[in-house]
Amino acid sequence: MMAYKFLAIPIEESLESYDIALNILALVDRGAGKKQIMSMVEKVGLKYPVVRWFYKLRQDRGDFLPGDE
């Protein structure tokens, strides 16, 4: 059910959500661009530790899609 919800809403909404699973799915989704990920820097401190871990992993890897700014 969570996957359906994730696919039905914009990625920005998943990143802003209070739902841990939606946050993690959005962070590992390669469709999330560099700007979207980097814009979370202020809010990520308020997220659950596991979400912060995935944020740091994505940030450290820098595996953004070509053309992302």
PyMOL Python script that loads the backbone (N, CA, C, O; Angstrom):
from pymol import cmd

cmd.read_pdbstr("""\
ATOM      1  N   MET A   1       0.821  -1.193   0.000  1.00  0.00           N
ATOM      2  CA  MET A   1       0.000   0.000   0.000  1.00  0.00           C
ATOM      3  C   MET A   1       0.865   1.259   0.000  1.00  0.00           C
ATOM      4  O   MET A   1       0.516   2.244  -0.649  1.00  0.00           O
ATOM      5  N   MET A   2       1.977   1.240   0.710  1.00  0.00           N
ATOM      6  CA  MET A   2       2.830   2.418   0.792  1.00  0.00           C
ATOM      7  C   MET A   2       3.414   2.748  -0.574  1.00  0.00           C
ATOM      8  O   MET A   2       3.556   3.918  -0.930  1.00  0.00           O
ATOM      9  N   ALA A   3       3.751   1.715  -1.335  1.00  0.00           N
ATOM     10  CA  ALA A   3       4.314   1.937  -2.664  1.00  0.00           C
ATOM     11  C   ALA A   3       3.302   2.643  -3.568  1.00  0.00           C
ATOM     12  O   ALA A   3       3.671   3.524  -4.345  1.00  0.00           O
ATOM     13  N   TYR A   4       2.051   2.264  -3.469  1.00  0.00           N
ATOM     14  CA  TYR A   4       1.013   2.921  -4.270  1.00  0.00           C
ATOM     15  C   TYR A   4       0.895   4.394  -3.888  1.00  0.00           C
ATOM     16  O   TYR A   4       0.783   5.264  -4.751  1.00  0.00           O
ATOM     17  N   LYS A   5       0.922   4.656  -2.604  1.00  0.00           N
ATOM     18  CA  LYS A   5       0.834   6.037  -2.138  1.00  0.00           C
ATOM     19  C   LYS A   5       2.040   6.833  -2.649  1.00  0.00           C
ATOM     20  O   LYS A   5       1.890   7.962  -3.117  1.00  0.00           O
ATOM     21  N   PHE A   6       3.230   6.243  -2.556  1.00  0.00           N
ATOM     22  CA  PHE A   6       4.441   6.909  -3.014  1.00  0.00           C
ATOM     23  C   PHE A   6       4.355   7.235  -4.509  1.00  0.00           C
ATOM     24  O   PHE A   6       4.734   8.327  -4.932  1.00  0.00           O
ATOM     25  N   LEU A   7       3.863   6.300  -5.292  1.00  0.00           N
ATOM     26  CA  LEU A   7       3.767   6.501  -6.733  1.00  0.00           C
ATOM     27  C   LEU A   7       2.686   7.506  -7.121  1.00  0.00           C
ATOM     28  O   LEU A   7       2.738   8.095  -8.200  1.00  0.00           O
ATOM     29  N   ALA A   8       1.704   7.700  -6.236  1.00  0.00           N
ATOM     30  CA  ALA A   8       0.566   8.562  -6.548  1.00  0.00           C
ATOM     31  C   ALA A   8       0.792  10.032  -6.197  1.00  0.00           C
ATOM     32  O   ALA A   8       0.044  10.895  -6.657  1.00  0.00           O
ATOM     33  N   ILE A   9       1.803  10.325  -5.395  1.00  0.00           N
ATOM     34  CA  ILE A   9       2.009  11.716  -4.981  1.00  0.00           C
ATOM     35  C   ILE A   9       3.339  12.234  -5.509  1.00  0.00           C
ATOM     36  O   ILE A   9       4.243  11.449  -5.794  1.00  0.00           O
ATOM     37  N   PRO A  10       3.463  13.550  -5.642  1.00  0.00           N
ATOM     38  CA  PRO A  10       4.735  14.119  -6.118  1.00  0.00           C
ATOM     39  C   PRO A  10       5.878  13.819  -5.148  1.00  0.00           C
ATOM     40  O   PRO A  10       5.661  13.685  -3.944  1.00  0.00           O
ATOM     41  N   ILE A  11       7.078  13.716  -5.674  1.00  0.00           N
ATOM     42  CA  ILE A  11       8.239  13.382  -4.858  1.00  0.00           C
ATOM     43  C   ILE A  11       8.477  14.437  -3.782  1.00  0.00           C
ATOM     44  O   ILE A  11       8.934  14.116  -2.685  1.00  0.00           O
ATOM     45  N   GLU A  12       8.169  15.700  -4.093  1.00  0.00           N
ATOM     46  CA  GLU A  12       8.328  16.770  -3.105  1.00  0.00           C
ATOM     47  C   GLU A  12       7.469  16.511  -1.881  1.00  0.00           C
ATOM     48  O   GLU A  12       7.885  16.754  -0.748  1.00  0.00           O
ATOM     49  N   GLU A  13       6.258  16.014  -2.127  1.00  0.00           N
ATOM     50  CA  GLU A  13       5.343  15.709  -1.032  1.00  0.00           C
ATOM     51  C   GLU A  13       5.872  14.549  -0.189  1.00  0.00           C
ATOM     52  O   GLU A  13       5.721  14.547   1.033  1.00  0.00           O
ATOM     53  N   SER A  14       6.482  13.576  -0.833  1.00  0.00           N
ATOM     54  CA  SER A  14       7.067  12.448  -0.103  1.00  0.00           C
ATOM     55  C   SER A  14       8.233  12.918   0.765  1.00  0.00           C
ATOM     56  O   SER A  14       8.394  12.456   1.895  1.00  0.00           O
ATOM     57  N   LEU A  15       9.041  13.830   0.240  1.00  0.00           N
ATOM     58  CA  LEU A  15      10.174  14.354   1.002  1.00  0.00           C
ATOM     59  C   LEU A  15       9.712  15.175   2.199  1.00  0.00           C
ATOM     60  O   LEU A  15      10.355  15.156   3.249  1.00  0.00           O
ATOM     61  N   GLU A  16       8.609  15.889   2.051  1.00  0.00           N
ATOM     62  CA  GLU A  16       8.083  16.742   3.123  1.00  0.00           C
ATOM     63  C   GLU A  16       7.239  15.966   4.134  1.00  0.00           C
ATOM     64  O   GLU A  16       6.965  16.464   5.226  1.00  0.00           O
ATOM     65  N   SER A  17       6.836  14.774   3.781  1.00  0.00           N
ATOM     66  CA  SER A  17       5.934  13.979   4.613  1.00  0.00           C
ATOM     67  C   SER A  17       6.536  13.655   5.981  1.00  0.00           C
ATOM     68  O   SER A  17       7.755  13.639   6.154  1.00  0.00           O
ATOM     69  N   TYR A  18       5.661  13.400   6.936  1.00  0.00           N
ATOM     70  CA  TYR A  18       6.091  12.935   8.259  1.00  0.00           C
ATOM     71  C   TYR A  18       6.199  11.414   8.306  1.00  0.00           C
ATOM     72  O   TYR A  18       6.574  10.843   9.330  1.00  0.00           O
ATOM     73  N   ASP A  19       5.869  10.764   7.192  1.00  0.00           N
ATOM     74  CA  ASP A  19       5.907   9.305   7.107  1.00  0.00           C
ATOM     75  C   ASP A  19       7.335   8.849   6.798  1.00  0.00           C
ATOM     76  O   ASP A  19       7.906   9.238   5.779  1.00  0.00           O
ATOM     77  N   ILE A  20       7.895   8.046   7.657  1.00  0.00           N
ATOM     78  CA  ILE A  20       9.267   7.581   7.510  1.00  0.00           C
ATOM     79  C   ILE A  20       9.461   6.833   6.195  1.00  0.00           C
ATOM     80  O   ILE A  20      10.435   7.074   5.482  1.00  0.00           O
ATOM     81  N   ALA A  21       8.554   5.940   5.876  1.00  0.00           N
ATOM     82  CA  ALA A  21       8.685   5.130   4.660  1.00  0.00           C
ATOM     83  C   ALA A  21       8.668   6.003   3.408  1.00  0.00           C
ATOM     84  O   ALA A  21       9.449   5.776   2.483  1.00  0.00           O
ATOM     85  N   LEU A  22       7.786   6.994   3.372  1.00  0.00           N
ATOM     86  CA  LEU A  22       7.729   7.892   2.215  1.00  0.00           C
ATOM     87  C   LEU A  22       9.022   8.690   2.082  1.00  0.00           C
ATOM     88  O   LEU A  22       9.519   8.889   0.973  1.00  0.00           O
ATOM     89  N   ASN A  23       9.567   9.148   3.208  1.00  0.00           N
ATOM     90  CA  ASN A  23      10.837   9.882   3.188  1.00  0.00           C
ATOM     91  C   ASN A  23      11.948   9.020   2.591  1.00  0.00           C
ATOM     92  O   ASN A  23      12.693   9.472   1.721  1.00  0.00           O
ATOM     93  N   ILE A  24      12.053   7.799   3.056  1.00  0.00           N
ATOM     94  CA  ILE A  24      13.117   6.906   2.593  1.00  0.00           C
ATOM     95  C   ILE A  24      12.938   6.563   1.113  1.00  0.00           C
ATOM     96  O   ILE A  24      13.905   6.584   0.352  1.00  0.00           O
ATOM     97  N   LEU A  25      11.724   6.252   0.710  1.00  0.00           N
ATOM     98  CA  LEU A  25      11.477   5.949  -0.703  1.00  0.00           C
ATOM     99  C   LEU A  25      11.852   7.136  -1.582  1.00  0.00           C
ATOM    100  O   LEU A  25      12.435   6.954  -2.650  1.00  0.00           O
ATOM    101  N   ALA A  26      11.526   8.341  -1.146  1.00  0.00           N
ATOM    102  CA  ALA A  26      11.861   9.534  -1.925  1.00  0.00           C
ATOM    103  C   ALA A  26      13.368   9.743  -1.992  1.00  0.00           C
ATOM    104  O   ALA A  26      13.891  10.163  -3.024  1.00  0.00           O
ATOM    105  N   LEU A  27      14.058   9.457  -0.914  1.00  0.00           N
ATOM    106  CA  LEU A  27      15.507   9.652  -0.890  1.00  0.00           C
ATOM    107  C   LEU A  27      16.248   8.655  -1.771  1.00  0.00           C
ATOM    108  O   LEU A  27      17.288   8.989  -2.337  1.00  0.00           O
ATOM    109  N   VAL A  28      15.735   7.450  -1.892  1.00  0.00           N
ATOM    110  CA  VAL A  28      16.420   6.464  -2.727  1.00  0.00           C
ATOM    111  C   VAL A  28      15.941   6.505  -4.180  1.00  0.00           C
ATOM    112  O   VAL A  28      16.536   5.868  -5.049  1.00  0.00           O
ATOM    113  N   ASP A  29      14.884   7.242  -4.439  1.00  0.00           N
ATOM    114  CA  ASP A  29      14.374   7.388  -5.802  1.00  0.00           C
ATOM    115  C   ASP A  29      15.324   8.270  -6.607  1.00  0.00           C
ATOM    116  O   ASP A  29      15.588   9.409  -6.224  1.00  0.00           O
ATOM    117  N   ARG A  30      15.835   7.751  -7.715  1.00  0.00           N
ATOM    118  CA  ARG A  30      16.778   8.522  -8.532  1.00  0.00           C
ATOM    119  C   ARG A  30      16.107   9.694  -9.227  1.00  0.00           C
ATOM    120  O   ARG A  30      16.779  10.539  -9.817  1.00  0.00           O
ATOM    121  N   GLY A  31      14.798   9.744  -9.160  1.00  0.00           N
ATOM    122  CA  GLY A  31      14.066  10.869  -9.729  1.00  0.00           C
ATOM    123  C   GLY A  31      14.165  12.119  -8.873  1.00  0.00           C
ATOM    124  O   GLY A  31      13.880  13.222  -9.339  1.00  0.00           O
ATOM    125  N   ALA A  32      14.568  11.947  -7.628  1.00  0.00           N
ATOM    126  CA  ALA A  32      14.767  13.100  -6.742  1.00  0.00           C
ATOM    127  C   ALA A  32      16.069  13.773  -7.142  1.00  0.00           C
ATOM    128  O   ALA A  32      17.139  13.168  -7.076  1.00  0.00           O
ATOM    129  N   GLY A  33      15.971  15.005  -7.550  1.00  0.00           N
ATOM    130  CA  GLY A  33      17.148  15.722  -8.026  1.00  0.00           C
ATOM    131  C   GLY A  33      17.980  16.313  -6.901  1.00  0.00           C
ATOM    132  O   GLY A  33      17.583  16.318  -5.736  1.00  0.00           O
ATOM    133  N   LYS A  34      19.131  16.803  -7.285  1.00  0.00           N
ATOM    134  CA  LYS A  34      20.084  17.379  -6.334  1.00  0.00           C
ATOM    135  C   LYS A  34      19.464  18.542  -5.564  1.00  0.00           C
ATOM    136  O   LYS A  34      19.630  18.646  -4.348  1.00  0.00           O
ATOM    137  N   LYS A  35      18.752  19.413  -6.272  1.00  0.00           N
ATOM    138  CA  LYS A  35      18.129  20.561  -5.599  1.00  0.00           C
ATOM    139  C   LYS A  35      17.121  20.116  -4.549  1.00  0.00           C
ATOM    140  O   LYS A  35      17.064  20.677  -3.455  1.00  0.00           O
ATOM    141  N   GLN A  36      16.329  19.108  -4.887  1.00  0.00           N
ATOM    142  CA  GLN A  36      15.322  18.615  -3.945  1.00  0.00           C
ATOM    143  C   GLN A  36      15.985  18.023  -2.703  1.00  0.00           C
ATOM    144  O   GLN A  36      15.546  18.274  -1.580  1.00  0.00           O
ATOM    145  N   ILE A  37      17.028  17.247  -2.905  1.00  0.00           N
ATOM    146  CA  ILE A  37      17.724  16.621  -1.785  1.00  0.00           C
ATOM    147  C   ILE A  37      18.429  17.677  -0.936  1.00  0.00           C
ATOM    148  O   ILE A  37      18.336  17.665   0.292  1.00  0.00           O
ATOM    149  N   MET A  38      19.132  18.586  -1.602  1.00  0.00           N
ATOM    150  CA  MET A  38      19.877  19.604  -0.869  1.00  0.00           C
ATOM    151  C   MET A  38      18.958  20.586  -0.144  1.00  0.00           C
ATOM    152  O   MET A  38      19.351  21.164   0.869  1.00  0.00           O
ATOM    153  N   SER A  39      17.746  20.780  -0.649  1.00  0.00           N
ATOM    154  CA  SER A  39      16.817  21.698  -0.001  1.00  0.00           C
ATOM    155  C   SER A  39      16.310  21.155   1.335  1.00  0.00           C
ATOM    156  O   SER A  39      15.721  21.895   2.123  1.00  0.00           O
ATOM    157  N   MET A  40      16.534  19.879   1.588  1.00  0.00           N
ATOM    158  CA  MET A  40      16.091  19.262   2.838  1.00  0.00           C
ATOM    159  C   MET A  40      17.053  19.508   3.997  1.00  0.00           C
ATOM    160  O   MET A  40      16.750  19.139   5.131  1.00  0.00           O
ATOM    161  N   VAL A  41      18.193  20.117   3.739  1.00  0.00           N
ATOM    162  CA  VAL A  41      19.254  20.210   4.737  1.00  0.00           C
ATOM    163  C   VAL A  41      18.769  20.789   6.070  1.00  0.00           C
ATOM    164  O   VAL A  41      19.198  20.320   7.124  1.00  0.00           O
ATOM    165  N   GLU A  42      17.909  21.771   6.051  1.00  0.00           N
ATOM    166  CA  GLU A  42      17.418  22.371   7.291  1.00  0.00           C
ATOM    167  C   GLU A  42      16.401  21.482   7.995  1.00  0.00           C
ATOM    168  O   GLU A  42      16.340  21.455   9.224  1.00  0.00           O
ATOM    169  N   LYS A  43      15.613  20.765   7.226  1.00  0.00           N
ATOM    170  CA  LYS A  43      14.538  19.959   7.787  1.00  0.00           C
ATOM    171  C   LYS A  43      14.974  18.564   8.202  1.00  0.00           C
ATOM    172  O   LYS A  43      14.320  17.926   9.028  1.00  0.00           O
ATOM    173  N   VAL A  44      16.082  18.085   7.629  1.00  0.00           N
ATOM    174  CA  VAL A  44      16.492  16.706   7.878  1.00  0.00           C
ATOM    175  C   VAL A  44      16.860  16.484   9.345  1.00  0.00           C
ATOM    176  O   VAL A  44      16.737  15.363   9.840  1.00  0.00           O
ATOM    177  N   GLY A  45      17.299  17.504  10.037  1.00  0.00           N
ATOM    178  CA  GLY A  45      17.623  17.374  11.455  1.00  0.00           C
ATOM    179  C   GLY A  45      16.417  17.041  12.314  1.00  0.00           C
ATOM    180  O   GLY A  45      16.561  16.526  13.423  1.00  0.00           O
ATOM    181  N   LEU A  46      15.230  17.333  11.804  1.00  0.00           N
ATOM    182  CA  LEU A  46      13.995  17.055  12.537  1.00  0.00           C
ATOM    183  C   LEU A  46      13.413  15.685  12.213  1.00  0.00           C
ATOM    184  O   LEU A  46      12.435  15.256  12.824  1.00  0.00           O
ATOM    185  N   LYS A  47      14.014  15.013  11.258  1.00  0.00           N
ATOM    186  CA  LYS A  47      13.510  13.705  10.830  1.00  0.00           C
ATOM    187  C   LYS A  47      14.057  12.594  11.732  1.00  0.00           C
ATOM    188  O   LYS A  47      14.968  12.814  12.530  1.00  0.00           O
ATOM    189  N   TYR A  48      13.491  11.419  11.590  1.00  0.00           N
ATOM    190  CA  TYR A  48      13.942  10.254  12.351  1.00  0.00           C
ATOM    191  C   TYR A  48      15.378   9.899  11.962  1.00  0.00           C
ATOM    192  O   TYR A  48      15.801  10.178  10.840  1.00  0.00           O
ATOM    193  N   PRO A  49      16.126   9.287  12.879  1.00  0.00           N
ATOM    194  CA  PRO A  49      17.522   8.929  12.596  1.00  0.00           C
ATOM    195  C   PRO A  49      17.703   8.105  11.322  1.00  0.00           C
ATOM    196  O   PRO A  49      18.667   8.324  10.588  1.00  0.00           O
ATOM    197  N   VAL A  50      16.820   7.184  11.050  1.00  0.00           N
ATOM    198  CA  VAL A  50      16.968   6.353   9.852  1.00  0.00           C
ATOM    199  C   VAL A  50      16.816   7.212   8.587  1.00  0.00           C
ATOM    200  O   VAL A  50      17.498   6.964   7.592  1.00  0.00           O
ATOM    201  N   VAL A  51      15.943   8.204   8.615  1.00  0.00           N
ATOM    202  CA  VAL A  51      15.775   9.105   7.472  1.00  0.00           C
ATOM    203  C   VAL A  51      17.035   9.951   7.297  1.00  0.00           C
ATOM    204  O   VAL A  51      17.486  10.170   6.173  1.00  0.00           O
ATOM    205  N   ARG A  52      17.596  10.423   8.398  1.00  0.00           N
ATOM    206  CA  ARG A  52      18.847  11.193   8.331  1.00  0.00           C
ATOM    207  C   ARG A  52      19.974  10.339   7.753  1.00  0.00           C
ATOM    208  O   ARG A  52      20.811  10.837   6.999  1.00  0.00           O
ATOM    209  N   TRP A  53      19.994   9.056   8.107  1.00  0.00           N
ATOM    210  CA  TRP A  53      21.015   8.147   7.590  1.00  0.00           C
ATOM    211  C   TRP A  53      20.903   8.025   6.075  1.00  0.00           C
ATOM    212  O   TRP A  53      21.911   8.109   5.374  1.00  0.00           O
ATOM    213  N   PHE A  54      19.688   7.828   5.561  1.00  0.00           N
ATOM    214  CA  PHE A  54      19.491   7.731   4.112  1.00  0.00           C
ATOM    215  C   PHE A  54      19.806   9.058   3.424  1.00  0.00           C
ATOM    216  O   PHE A  54      20.338   9.065   2.314  1.00  0.00           O
ATOM    217  N   TYR A  55      19.486  10.167   4.061  1.00  0.00           N
ATOM    218  CA  TYR A  55      19.817  11.483   3.509  1.00  0.00           C
ATOM    219  C   TYR A  55      21.326  11.625   3.372  1.00  0.00           C
ATOM    220  O   TYR A  55      21.827  12.041   2.328  1.00  0.00           O
ATOM    221  N   LYS A  56      22.047  11.277   4.436  1.00  0.00           N
ATOM    222  CA  LYS A  56      23.499  11.391   4.408  1.00  0.00           C
ATOM    223  C   LYS A  56      24.092  10.454   3.352  1.00  0.00           C
ATOM    224  O   LYS A  56      25.014  10.833   2.631  1.00  0.00           O
ATOM    225  N   LEU A  57      23.571   9.254   3.265  1.00  0.00           N
ATOM    226  CA  LEU A  57      24.031   8.298   2.259  1.00  0.00           C
ATOM    227  C   LEU A  57      23.862   8.871   0.855  1.00  0.00           C
ATOM    228  O   LEU A  57      24.783   8.812   0.040  1.00  0.00           O
ATOM    229  N   ARG A  58      22.708   9.413   0.583  1.00  0.00           N
ATOM    230  CA  ARG A  58      22.444   9.980  -0.743  1.00  0.00           C
ATOM    231  C   ARG A  58      23.323  11.210  -0.991  1.00  0.00           C
ATOM    232  O   ARG A  58      23.840  11.400  -2.092  1.00  0.00           O
ATOM    233  N   GLN A  59      23.483  12.023   0.022  1.00  0.00           N
ATOM    234  CA  GLN A  59      24.295  13.229  -0.102  1.00  0.00           C
ATOM    235  C   GLN A  59      25.766  12.872  -0.324  1.00  0.00           C
ATOM    236  O   GLN A  59      26.425  13.466  -1.177  1.00  0.00           O
ATOM    237  N   ASP A  60      26.275  11.920   0.429  1.00  0.00           N
ATOM    238  CA  ASP A  60      27.676  11.508   0.318  1.00  0.00           C
ATOM    239  C   ASP A  60      27.976  10.863  -1.035  1.00  0.00           C
ATOM    240  O   ASP A  60      29.041  11.083  -1.613  1.00  0.00           O
ATOM    241  N   ARG A  61      27.048  10.080  -1.525  1.00  0.00           N
ATOM    242  CA  ARG A  61      27.271   9.395  -2.798  1.00  0.00           C
ATOM    243  C   ARG A  61      27.246  10.372  -3.952  1.00  0.00           C
ATOM    244  O   ARG A  61      27.946  10.186  -4.947  1.00  0.00           O
ATOM    245  N   GLY A  62      26.437  11.415  -3.822  1.00  0.00           N
ATOM    246  CA  GLY A  62      26.341  12.388  -4.903  1.00  0.00           C
ATOM    247  C   GLY A  62      25.851  11.780  -6.197  1.00  0.00           C
ATOM    248  O   GLY A  62      26.208  12.246  -7.279  1.00  0.00           O
ATOM    249  N   ASP A  63      25.033  10.737  -6.098  1.00  0.00           N
ATOM    250  CA  ASP A  63      24.582  10.015  -7.277  1.00  0.00           C
ATOM    251  C   ASP A  63      23.339  10.665  -7.887  1.00  0.00           C
ATOM    252  O   ASP A  63      22.282  10.046  -8.005  1.00  0.00           O
ATOM    253  N   PHE A  64      23.499  11.906  -8.260  1.00  0.00           N
ATOM    254  CA  PHE A  64      22.394  12.622  -8.864  1.00  0.00           C
ATOM    255  C   PHE A  64      22.388  12.370 -10.363  1.00  0.00           C
ATOM    256  O   PHE A  64      23.420  12.056 -10.955  1.00  0.00           O
ATOM    257  N   LEU A  65      21.242  12.509 -10.956  1.00  0.00           N
ATOM    258  CA  LEU A  65      21.114  12.269 -12.382  1.00  0.00           C
ATOM    259  C   LEU A  65      21.861  13.328 -13.190  1.00  0.00           C
ATOM    260  O   LEU A  65      21.933  14.482 -12.769  1.00  0.00           O
ATOM    261  N   PRO A  66      22.409  12.961 -14.326  1.00  0.00           N
ATOM    262  CA  PRO A  66      23.072  13.962 -15.174  1.00  0.00           C
ATOM    263  C   PRO A  66      22.094  15.078 -15.523  1.00  0.00           C
ATOM    264  O   PRO A  66      20.928  14.822 -15.825  1.00  0.00           O
ATOM    265  N   GLY A  67      22.570  16.295 -15.479  1.00  0.00           N
ATOM    266  CA  GLY A  67      21.723  17.437 -15.782  1.00  0.00           C
ATOM    267  C   GLY A  67      21.095  18.068 -14.562  1.00  0.00           C
ATOM    268  O   GLY A  67      20.534  19.159 -14.662  1.00  0.00           O
ATOM    269  N   ASP A  68      21.169  17.416 -13.406  1.00  0.00           N
ATOM    270  CA  ASP A  68      20.675  18.014 -12.177  1.00  0.00           C
ATOM    271  C   ASP A  68      21.566  19.186 -11.817  1.00  0.00           C
ATOM    272  O   ASP A  68      22.776  19.166 -12.043  1.00  0.00           O
ATOM    273  N   GLU A  69      20.952  20.192 -11.260  1.00  0.00           N
ATOM    274  CA  GLU A  69      21.736  21.378 -10.866  1.00  0.00           C
ATOM    275  C   GLU A  69      21.886  21.436  -9.374  1.00  0.00           C
ATOM    276  O   GLU A  69      22.512  22.358  -8.851  1.00  0.00           O
TER     277      GLU A  69
END
""", "prot")
cmd.dss("prot")
cmd.show_as("cartoon", "prot")
cmd.util.cbc("prot")
cmd.orient("prot")
